[in-house]
Every structure is written in structure tokens, then in C-alpha cells.
Amino acid sequence: MKVMKFGGTSVGSPERIKHVARLICDGQRNVVVLSAMSGTTNSLVEITEYLYKGNVPGAQEVVNGLYAKYQKVVAELLETPQWRAIATAAVDRVFSLLRSYYSERLTEAGEKEILAQGELISTALMQCYLSEQGVRSELLPALDFMRTLESGEPDMPHISTRLRRLIDMAPQAELFITQGYICRNDRGGIDNLRRGGSDYTASIIGAVLEADEIQIWTDIDGMHNNDPRYVEGTRPVSSLHFEEAAELAYFGAKILHPACVLPAKLHNIPVRLLNTLEPEAPGTLIHNCEPDGRLKAIAAKDNITAVKIKSGRMLLAYGFLHRVFETFDNYRTGIDMMATSEVGVSVTVDDDSHLAAIVDDLKHFGTVTVERDMVIICVVGDLQWESCRFQARVLEALEDIPVRMISYGGSNYNISVLVRSCDKVKALNALSRKLFD
């Protein structure tokens, strides 16, 4: 059994839905995870924004436009009156719920219910199309098995028990269709997985079902060795270790969310990144592969702020680092990179929403300097410290670029540098030439 996840662009039109249907009908009893059709979640977010502001006419306009879109999708996707009627009824139920909020004060619970509707529509439409084509598929409502704990982490025993029971209840099914992203929380309310959305759903399902493989289908043929938006001639990386993939995902590779790697890694289930538009391309395989001593890829994380805290004493005082990290922890602000010296510490953050308060607190025990508009560039691969030359090659590539910070040693898979945003493209291209050409 495989778990196959398709993103919003992969199911973004009737033609794309039909194409995905052909891909998933490969003779295996697969579980298929779908995102909302592209653009839908953005429209649902816009609806909630209008409702929070009490602007019902604004919400109505977006709802009506979205409803017209889905009427057209149903007409183009399905051929028989029977299945058009069933699909229309499913769409109408969703939009009746959306319209019911016109007369209510929107709450956080209501917002999450609204945001869940995109995945419910896309899976209903796929199920109707498959049924019309004579495929014995079964719709597995994610809200019937996907649940999180109070901490927000997935309730794996609950998910495993409920999901296996639902699958066992449909012994004749050739395929199973379910929603990505959405779930119930520990109180039973509709919620979402946030981190990685549908990718995370696929990884969780693959883990609890002990699938042969988890496939993440997008519109790009695997994880590339650099950002193709800024660097010409990039190519997909054929194989990555789970740790390498997690580093790349965390530091800017948008094709995969770092959270979705963990369940697959813990259960040793390979993850394959594939291209919906070029299904014959091999893509990228992520697994527990043996170290190979190679540099694999480069990624960049934008909108970084560097904070330097210099101790009030000439030598680093006992407890200084503890107080620094405790300050960031108090404001629930994560740190990406860190560099220390005898008299100070520099850190980077990608969330500056509490930065003013953090700096104010840090000034109680040191001199604080803030540098904005920075970028973290990470080089990922098998970077065991005993290997020679890879550190030198990275720094040689950046000989003409000012480097604010360097981080290496916390991981065997990543060396990171902090540069100005204006130097990002130059640095990415210089690294590609030095490391890969």
C-alpha cells in the first residue's frame, strides 16, 4: 500500500483531477490524500476576514464567486446527470454552511470549520468522478480518524485504531480518498494540522498504516539542488537522507514541510517527491540511506533578523547564555542559528513579532544590536567533520560576499551562513558553481 498526497495545484482544475485519477488507479490499494483546489483556501481565509470585521456583503461576494467556480467545475468534471446531481448536493451542503455564518459572530472554532471546507469539497468531487468511472473507491473522512492531543501533536494510537477500522469496513474498496490538513482537536472540535498541512497528514497516515511508501505529488520534479527561481541549471536530487531533507525543508525548500519528515523517519518509511505533470520523472527519494560523503543541495531562508548580545562583563558571566535563551523562550520565539564568543552571543530569528520586547529584556544584562533583512543560506549533505575540504569549498565560494555568521557542528548534515538579503542571489549562484558545476 502507498499513501499518495496531491497538493492544490495538482487538483486545481477538472482536467487536473482527471489526470490525478489516472495516476492513483495503478492497481494497488492506495490511500490518497488531497488538498483543497488551488485558490480555495485563500478564498476561505478572505471570507473569515470579512466575517470577523462584520462585513457580511464582502463575505457574500467571495462566497458567491467561489460557488460559481465550483458549479463550473462540477459541469466540466462529470458527464452523467446522476453524478452531477450528487456532486452539486455535496457542494451545496458546504456553501449552506458558509452562508450560515452570515448571521453569527465568528469565533475561532467557526473559522477552523470554514477553513476545512476546501478539502471536503475536493475529496467529494474526486470521489464522485471515480465512482462515475466505475472505480470502487471509499471516502474516509479525516474528521472521523485524524485527531490531535492537547499539545497539538497527532494522537497516533487513536488515528491508527480508527483508520484501520474504517479501512477494514470497506473490504471491496480499490482506493481510499481522504482529506489532508484537517483534523479534530482533543476537545472534538474541527481543527487543522497547521505544520505542513496535507504533507503532514500523508506522513502520519503512512506511519500508522506502515505503508510501503509515501508519495508527495506536486508540480515540480523532486527537491532541486538549488532554488530554480534564482539559479539556472538546477537539477533534482535523486536521493536524500531524512535528516538532509528535514534541513532543506526547514531552511527554505518549499516543496516539503520539515514536520512531515518525522513520522516517516521514525517508522522508516521512504518518502518520494514526484511531479504530477511529469509522472515518469524519478523525483527525489527520502530514506535512511547510507552516508555517501557528498554535498546534496542548497536552500535559503528569507526574512531573518540577527540579534547580537554582548555581555556587560569582559568575560562571559556564569548564567549569561541561560538568561539569553530564557528571554527568547518567554516570548515563544525560536532561534535558527547561534554563534558564541567569550564576550557575547549572536542568534537569528525568523519571527520578529515580539522582537521589541525581547530586545528590551535583553538590555538588562548586555548590549544589544539588531540587524534586519538577512538571509540564512544552508548547504546540506553528508558533512561528517572528519571529511576534508567541504567547509573550505563553501567559504571559498563566498569569498566576495560578506558573511555575518557561520554555523556548523550542531548537525552532521548542514553548514549555514548568514548574509544580507541583497547578496542572496549572488551567494546561491556562487555556491552552485563551486559545489556542483
C-alpha positions in Angstrom: 0.0 0.0 0.0 1.2 3.5 -0.8 0.0 6.8 0.6 -0.2 9.4 -2.2 -0.7 13.1 -1.5 -1.7 15.6 -4.1 -1.5 19.4 -3.5 -3.8 22.1 -4.5 -2.3 22.8 -8.0 -2.5 19.0 -8.7 -6.3 19.1 -8.3 -6.7 22.7 -9.4 -9.0 22.1 -12.3 -11.3 19.4 -13.7 -8.5 18.3 -16.1 -6.0 18.0 -13.3 -8.5 16.0 -11.2 -9.0 13.6 -14.1 -5.2 13.3 -14.5 -4.7 12.6 -10.8 -7.4 9.9 -11.0 -5.4 8.2 -13.7 -2.3 8.3 -11.6 -3.9 6.8 -8.4 -5.6 3.9 -10.3 -2.4 1.9 -10.6 -3.8 -1.5 -9.4 -2.7 -1.0 -5.8 -5.0 -0.4 -2.8 -3.6 3.1 -2.1 -4.7 5.8 0.3 -5.0 9.2 -1.5 -4.7 12.5 0.5 -6.0 15.6 -1.3 -5.5 19.3 -0.5 -8.2 21.9 -1.4 -8.3 23.0 -5.0 -5.8 25.8 -5.6 -7.1 29.2 -4.6 -9.9 27.8 -2.4 -8.2 28.1 0.9 -7.2 31.7 0.2 -10.8 32.5 -0.6 -12.0 30.8 2.6 -9.4 32.9 4.6 -10.8 36.0 2.9 -14.3 35.0 3.9 -13.3 34.7 7.6 -11.6 38.1 7.5 -14.7 39.8 6.3 -16.8 37.9 8.9 -14.5 38.9 11.7 -14.9 42.5 10.6 -18.7 42.2 10.4 -18.6 42.9 6.7 -21.3 40.4 5.5 -21.6 41.8 2.0 -17.9 41.4 1.5 -18.1 37.7 2.6 -21.2 37.2 0.4 -19.3 38.4 -2.7 -16.4 36.0 -2.1 -18.8 33.1 -1.3 -20.8 33.7 -4.5 -17.7 33.9 -6.6 -16.4 30.6 -5.1 -19.7 28.9 -5.6 -19.8 29.9 -9.3 -16.3 28.4 -9.7 -17.5 25.1 -8.2 -20.6 25.0 -10.3 -18.4 25.2 -13.4 -16.0 22.5 -12.0 -18.9 20.1 -11.5 -20.3 20.7 -15.0 -16.8 20.1 -16.6 -15.8 17.2 -14.4 -18.8 15.0 -14.5 -20.8 13.7 -17.5 -23.9 11.9 -16.2 -26.8 13.7 -14.6 -26.8 11.3 -11.7 -23.2 12.2 -10.6 -23.6 15.8 -11.4 -26.6 15.9 -9.0 -24.7 14.1 -6.3 -21.6 16.4 -6.6 -23.9 19.5 -6.7 -25.6 18.4 -3.5 -22.2 17.9 -1.8 -21.1 21.4 -2.9 -24.4 22.9 -1.8 -24.0 21.5 1.7 -20.7 23.2 2.0 -21.9 26.6 0.8 -25.0 26.3 3.0 -22.7 26.0 6.0 -20.6 29.0 4.8 -23.8 31.1 4.4 -25.0 30.1 7.9 -22.2 32.2 9.3 -23.6 35.4 7.8 -25.9 35.7 10.9 -23.4 34.6 13.5 -20.5 36.2 15.3 -17.4 34.3 14.0 -15.3 32.5 16.6 -12.0 30.7 16.3 -13.9 27.4 16.2 -16.1 28.7 13.4 -13.0 30.0 11.5 -11.5 26.5 11.6 -14.7 24.9 10.4 -14.8 27.3 7.4 -11.1 26.6 6.6 -11.8 22.9 6.5 -14.4 23.1 3.7 -11.9 23.2 0.8 -10.6 19.7 1.4 -14.1 18.4 2.0 -15.1 19.7 -1.5 -12.0 18.4 -3.3 -12.4 14.9 -1.9 -16.1 14.8 -2.6 -15.5 15.8 -6.2 -12.8 13.2 -6.6 -15.0 10.5 -5.1 -17.8 11.4 -7.5 -15.5 11.3 -10.5 -14.0 8.0 -9.5 -17.4 6.5 -8.9 -18.7 7.7 -12.3 -15.7 6.0 -13.9 -16.5 2.7 -12.2 -13.7 2.8 -9.7 -14.5 1.2 -6.3 -13.2 4.0 -4.1 -14.1 4.7 -0.5 -14.2 8.2 1.1 -12.5 8.2 4.5 -13.5 11.4 6.3 -10.4 12.7 8.1 -12.6 14.2 10.8 -13.5 10.6 11.7 -9.9 9.5 12.5 -7.4 12.3 12.5 -7.1 13.8 16.0 -4.5 15.8 17.9 -3.6 15.9 21.5 -3.8 18.9 23.8 -0.2 19.6 22.8 -1.2 19.8 19.1 0.8 16.6 18.3 -1.1 13.8 16.5 -2.8 11.2 18.6 -1.1 8.3 16.9 -2.9 5.4 18.8 -6.3 7.0 18.2 -5.5 7.6 14.5 -4.2 4.1 13.9 -7.2 2.4 15.6 -9.9 4.5 13.9 -8.3 4.5 10.5 -7.6 0.8 10.4 -11.2 0.2 11.4 -12.6 2.4 8.6 -10.4 0.6 6.1 -11.5 -2.9 7.3 -15.1 -1.8 6.9 -14.6 -1.4 3.2 -13.0 -4.7 2.0 -14.2 -4.2 -1.6 -12.6 -0.8 -2.0 -9.8 -0.4 -4.5 -8.8 3.1 -3.4 -9.3 5.3 -0.3 -9.7 9.0 -0.6 -9.2 11.4 2.4 -8.6 15.0 3.3 -5.3 16.5 4.1 -4.7 19.3 6.7 -8.0 18.9 8.6 -8.5 17.1 11.9 -10.2 17.2 15.3 -8.6 18.5 18.4 -8.6 16.9 21.8 -11.9 18.6 22.6 -13.6 17.1 19.5 -13.7 20.4 17.6 -12.7 20.8 14.0 -9.1 21.9 13.7 -6.1 21.6 11.4 -2.6 20.3 11.5 -1.0 23.7 10.5 2.6 22.5 10.2 2.9 21.1 6.7 -0.8 20.6 6.3 -1.6 17.8 3.8 2.1 16.6 3.7 1.9 16.0 7.4 -1.4 14.1 7.0 0.1 11.8 4.4 3.2 11.1 6.6 1.0 10.4 9.7 -1.2 8.0 7.7 1.8 6.3 6.1 3.3 5.8 9.6 0.2 4.3 11.3 -0.5 2.0 8.3 3.1 1.0 7.8 2.8 1.9 4.2 5.4 0.8 1.6 6.0 4.4 0.5 4.7 7.9 1.0 4.4 9.9 -2.2 4.2 13.7 -2.2 3.0 14.8 -5.7 3.5 18.5 -6.6 4.2 20.5 -9.8 8.0 20.1 -9.5 10.1 17.0 -10.2 11.6 16.5 -6.8 13.7 18.6 -4.5 16.3 20.5 -6.5 19.9 21.1 -5.6 19.3 24.9 -5.5 16.4 27.4 -6.0 15.4 27.3 -9.7 13.9 30.8 -9.3 17.3 32.3 -8.8 19.8 29.8 -10.2 19.8 28.3 -13.7 20.5 24.7 -14.5 19.4 23.3 -11.1 18.5 19.6 -11.1 16.6 17.2 -8.8 18.4 15.4 -6.1 17.9 11.7 -6.6 18.3 10.6 -3.0 18.4 12.3 0.4 18.7 11.1 3.9 15.7 12.0 6.2 18.0 14.4 8.1 19.1 16.1 4.9 15.6 16.5 3.7 14.5 18.0 7.0 17.3 20.5 7.0 16.5 21.6 3.4 12.8 21.9 4.2 13.4 23.9 7.3 15.8 26.3 5.6 13.6 27.2 2.7 12.9 24.3 0.3 9.2 24.9 -0.2 8.4 21.5 -1.8 8.3 19.8 1.6 7.5 20.8 5.2 10.0 19.7 7.8 7.3 18.4 10.1 6.1 15.8 7.7 9.5 14.1 7.6 9.4 13.0 11.3 6.6 10.3 11.3 8.1 8.7 8.2 11.6 8.8 9.6 10.6 7.2 12.9 8.8 4.4 11.1 11.4 4.0 8.4 9.0 4.6 5.5 10.5 6.1 2.4 9.1 9.4 1.1 9.2 10.0 -2.7 8.7 13.5 -4.2 7.1 13.3 -7.6 5.8 15.7 -10.3 2.2 15.4 -11.3 2.9 17.0 -14.7 5.8 14.6 -15.4 4.9 11.4 -13.6 7.6 9.5 -15.4 10.3 11.6 -13.8 12.1 9.7 -10.9 11.8 12.6 -8.5 13.6 12.5 -5.1 13.6 9.6 -2.7 14.0 10.4 1.0 15.0 7.5 3.2 17.5 6.2 5.7 20.3 5.9 3.2 23.9 5.2 3.9 26.3 8.2 4.2 28.0 9.0 0.9 30.2 11.9 1.6 28.5 14.2 -0.9 27.1 17.7 -0.8 23.5 17.5 -2.0 21.7 20.8 -2.1 21.4 24.5 -1.1 18.5 26.3 0.3 17.8 29.8 1.6 15.5 31.1 4.3 14.4 34.8 3.9 13.3 37.5 6.4 15.9 36.7 9.0 16.8 39.1 11.8 20.2 38.8 13.6 20.4 39.8 17.3 23.8 40.2 18.9 24.0 40.3 22.7 27.3 41.4 24.2 27.9 40.6 27.9 28.2 43.6 30.3 31.4 42.0 31.6 34.6 41.5 29.7 34.3 37.7 30.2 31.1 35.7 29.6 29.4 35.6 33.0 28.0 32.4 34.5 24.3 32.1 33.6 24.5 34.6 30.7 23.6 32.1 28.0 20.8 30.8 30.1 19.3 34.2 30.5 19.6 34.9 26.8 17.7 31.7 25.8 15.2 32.1 28.5 14.3 35.5 27.2 13.5 34.1 23.7 11.7 31.2 25.3 9.5 33.5 27.4 8.2 35.1 24.1 7.9 31.7 22.4 10.4 32.8 19.7 12.5 30.1 18.1 16.2 30.6 17.2 17.6 29.4 13.9 21.3 30.0 14.2 23.7 30.7 17.0 27.3 31.7 17.3 29.1 32.4 20.6 32.3 34.0 21.7 34.0 34.8 25.0 32.0 38.0 25.5 28.8 37.6 23.6 26.4 35.6 21.5 24.7 36.2 18.2 21.4 34.5 17.2 18.9 34.7 14.4 15.1 34.6 14.4 12.6 34.4 11.6 9.7 35.7 13.7 10.2 39.3 14.8 6.6 39.8 16.2 8.0 40.1 19.8 11.4 41.4 18.9 10.9 44.8 20.6 10.0 43.3 23.9 12.8 40.7 23.6 15.4 43.4 23.0 14.1 45.4 25.9 14.6 42.5 28.2 18.0 41.5 26.8 19.3 45.0 27.6 19.1 44.3 31.3 22.2 42.1 31.0 24.1 43.2 27.8 24.4 45.5 24.9 22.1 44.5 22.1 22.5 45.1 18.3 19.8 44.2 15.8 20.4 43.6 12.1 17.4 43.0 9.8 16.9 42.0 6.2 19.2 39.0 6.4 19.1 35.5 4.8 20.3 32.1 6.0 21.8 30.0 3.3 22.4 26.4 4.1 24.5 23.8 2.3 23.2 20.3 3.0 24.8 16.9 2.6 26.9 14.3 4.3 29.1 16.7 6.3 30.9 14.4 8.8 33.5 16.6 10.5 36.2 14.1 9.6 35.8 14.8 5.9 38.1 17.4 4.4 37.6 20.3 2.1 33.8 20.8 2.1 34.0 23.6 4.7 36.7 25.3 2.6 34.8 24.9 -0.6 31.7 26.6 0.9 33.8 29.5 2.2 35.8 29.8 -0.9 32.6 30.2 -2.9 31.6 33.1 -0.7 35.0 34.9 -0.8 33.5 38.0 -2.4 30.4 38.1 -0.1 30.2 39.5 3.4 29.3 36.7 5.8 27.7 37.8 9.1 27.6 34.3 10.8 28.6 30.7 10.2 27.1 27.7 11.9 28.5 24.2 11.7 28.7 21.3 14.1 25.2 21.1 15.5 24.3 18.7 12.7 26.3 16.4 10.5 24.1 17.4 7.6 24.2 21.2 7.4 26.6 24.2 7.3 24.8 27.5 7.4 25.9 31.1 6.7 24.1 34.4 7.3 24.3 37.0 4.6 22.5 40.2 3.6 19.3 39.8 1.5 20.9 41.8 -1.3 23.7 39.2 -1.5 21.3 36.2 -1.6 21.2 35.6 -5.4 24.9 36.1 -5.8 25.6 33.7 -3.0 23.3 31.0 -4.3 24.9 31.1 -7.7 28.4 31.2 -6.4 27.8 28.2 -4.2 26.3 26.3 -7.2 29.3 27.0 -9.4 31.7 26.0 -6.7 29.9 22.9 -5.3 28.0 21.4 -8.2 29.3 22.6 -11.6 
